[in-house]
């Protein structure tokens, strides 16, 4: 049975909304039945019709969508809401969905502030509904392989974590040229307190914690704004102190000229190290202390059940961003079909805990930078 979903945002010309729809279709486990695709009613209607939806279920705004869908017979109404809008609107959309009995799968970051995320967490706990956050980088086969090997102790005691996410698309002043994606990300009224850390730094932070199994306790950040007149960061570096004594460095930048989407994670223990890059996602390097480096490959003998569970095609066929994104959608669909309570699930879909951790990271990094790169503890969650 397909999960019936409605989308908020993601109308014509929107990059991430189209990615969500592709990911939802890949396993044929979802059906898009409705949407409020834009803050413009005309654009929302036009976008919905272009997607082949019933015009009656192409809504002018998300509030109308929630109320109208909730009034439909249970067998027809949507079951979950997919949120693909700028950060500032995530909370009201998610709260409206929960209030009407709909599960939520949201683009990151979960909200525009940690206070908002705490509000969302409290409402979610009382709802009994499921919440997922689309951190697709956690769903690559070789990321799951790395996580499993660290959990089994193959790297030994973790000492150093280095995670980098560099892009170059904001090296030019695109926001002054009317480029929509740049404009809203650099606007505090839409993005919140951070551009770079809220957009890609939070992915790097999430990946480091997800794979290592460790939690960041303190950080010291220097955030920068190299673009003239920009009110939010477009670059930054963060020193990290993890629990159990590990130390780390996180670099996130959107002004690294010539870079594409260069996410890289290296983790070093006292027995071995691992190295994974998103632009070469089928490869994972394992470097033992005493022995030759090993290149592990998606779908090849030598990898474990965790990687196999999210491997789709035979070895040698590249599996990339859309496939990883689809793995998140597939695992979220499994949660809904299994009818398990949110607190009881061991599913790997990032949930409200990851949402809270991500917002805590973003706000603490901003505060640390404003205080002259002072060490600050992440708030208790």
ABEGO torsion letter per residue (X at the ends): XBBBBBBBEGBBGBAAAAAAAAAAAAAGABBBABBBABABAAAAAAAAAAAGBBAAABBABAAAAAAAAAABBAAABBABBBBABBAAAAAAAAAAAAAAGBBBBBBOBABABAAAAAAAAAAAAAAGBBBBBBBAAAABAAAAAAAAAAAAGAAEBBABBBBBBBBAAAABBAAAAGBAAAAAAABAAAAEABAAAAAAAAAAAAAAAAAAGBBBABBBBBBBBABBGBABBABBBBBBBBBGGBBBBBBBBAABBGBBBBBBBBBBBAABBBBBBAABAABBBBBBABEBBBBBBBGBBGBBAAAAAABABBBGBBBBAAAAAAAAAAAAAAAAAAGBBAAABABABBBAAAAAAAAAAAAAAAAAAAAGGBBBBBBBX
